[in-house]
Amino acid sequence: MKFIIFTISLILLFSGCSSNKQEPTPTLKKSTYDYMHGFFDDDLDEALIVFKKACEKASKNHIFENVCENSLYYENGEEFFTKYFTPRILVSNKGDLGLITGYYEPLLYGSLKKTQRYKYPIYKTPKDLVTLKDKQKYMNFKRFKYKAKVKDGLLYPYDSREQIEKRKDLEPIVYVDNKVDLFFLHIQGSGRVQLENGEIINIGYANQNGRKYVAIGKTMLEKGYLEKENISLQTIKKFLDENPNKIDEILNTNPSYIFFTKNEQTATGSLGVPLLAKRNIAVDRRHIPLGMPVFIQTKNPKTKEPINKLVVAADTGGAIKGEVRADFFFGYGNNAEELAGLMKEKGRLFILVPKI
């Protein structure tokens, strides 16, 4: 999406005009900082630091150009955000409450060489994966995100997960010891792999096969493997650990496949800057542009205590679709994994729009 288009969309929304698009269009309604419960109790100085880092990439976006430059002269987050931004609450046709899920940076165990234990590859982007640039010419590939492969001089949709896993010609970065953990690395988009000598390799998103993401949790519900009230990362993993004969059947219902690259830095989002625990979210950038400060109001899935945080939209994800929708980054480690796996809370999103 061109961000200049989003700027125009904001103007239309503020003036009350409607969109002709088929997809649902969110509305940004006026709000105040006083209405944003918990805003002034947050560590806004830390939020400003995160915003400045996002500015390294987001400043290319026309709507952030001036505020990013001004942020260099501030250390007081409260003073900066209240001076240069106007709060707007994001509202869909279902109201101002949306779904907030969570994600984390997983740790896997691996080897640079394939062994009996370490046999599941983390692949680099295949050499035969083509991204079609002329979208008007290849509209029939839109549902495949313009990803293709050439065979006998013709273009075909790129291989599905099941097809990729049968191939022997792709180049791995590293091999890991658990297929289910590898699958969830695909969902998280980045992670770390600890080698037998203790060395840690940072793995980050590089590309995708163009196939639509399908949530295996939904598949497991439909097959009667899990109950709706019980579904979480933990219950999905438990079922697969106890039913290894069903792993391929279930995982292959999600044809989407992620390719990775070896990184020097830890978890990095779609914005291209390292993610900070509890200060970044993944969003649907059709509705929230990357780099946008967002005040999130939701609850801790375990303690039910309020989470009122000023975060920065710095990532995207195949499952993050919708107007009032966000994926909260819990960070790295076992506690982060537990919270992310349980997270499925209602919440509000307040977008801080730069003052013109």
Secondary structure, 3 states (H helix, E strand, C coil): CCHHHHHHHHHHHHCCCCCCCCCCCCEEEECCCCCCCCCCCCCHHHHHHHHHHHHHHHCCCHHHHHHHHHHCCCCCHHHHHHHHEEEEEEEECCECCEEEEEEEECEEEEECCCCCCCCEEEECCCCCCEECCCCCCCHHHHHHCCEEEEECCEEEECCCHHHHHHCCCCCEEEEECCHHHHHHHHHHCEEEEEECCCCEEEEEEEEECCCCCCCHHHHHHHCCCCCHHHCCHHHHHHHHHHCHHHHHHHHCCCCCCEEEEEECCCCECCCCCECCCCCEEEECCCCCCCCCEEEEEEECCCCCCEEEEEEEEEECCCCCCCCCEEEEEEEECHHHHHHHHHCEEEEEEEEEEECC
